[in-house]
Amino acid sequence: MKILVIADEESKKLWDYYEPGMLDKYDLILSCGDLSPHYLEFLVTMSNKDLLYVHGNHDRCYDTTPPLGCTCIDDKVYNFRGLRILGLGGSYRYRESSHMYTEKEMRRRVSRLRFQLWRSKGFDILLTHAPALGINHGKDLPHRGFRTFIELMDKYAPAYFIHGHVHRNYSDGYRRDDYYRSTHIINASGTYELDIPDELIAKQEEARKSKKKT
């Protein structure tokens, strides 16, 4: 499964200089937030593929003009062809605004997902806007990561944790790819291509079926 992940900055190649067929190779588009809703609408229209998104801290306009044709998966475990994706958008709260959360508020969001997480037997991708605490996060409060995301990786060991929010020019310690235990962490700021072997998805699906039988 080929996935295009986008976040934070609109790609001129995909928008201003788009050419027919550029998105044909992708099965799915994931957005980590802070992007124009018109950009998302353009991509979903040109690709005719599913586009799933979470909110960034600058996406207040989505409250009144959400991107048409796209699916918000904030506070959901979304199953796409056997791939379970948990969406938790927003950033650390540094002022009063929508899509910003304290650590306590983020943990409360996760607690409300207990039934979904139990029913889905976990998740394969954690899709967020903000990073995890201590992993590719900023030293300032607006770009601080959430400890809750570390706790989710500890408990569920997803294959991937994908976030945005931390741009390449924000930190000398910027990393595009990182790892936390068995989880591959991806900073998708801009664009990122993710190729998940179909065998991995099939293996995970078989493991879930085995758990249901026991």
Summary of the structure (lengths in Angstrom):
residues: 214
radius of gyration: 16.5
end to end distance: 29.0
largest distance: 52.6
contacts: 719
relative contact order: 0.17
helix: 29%
strand: 27%
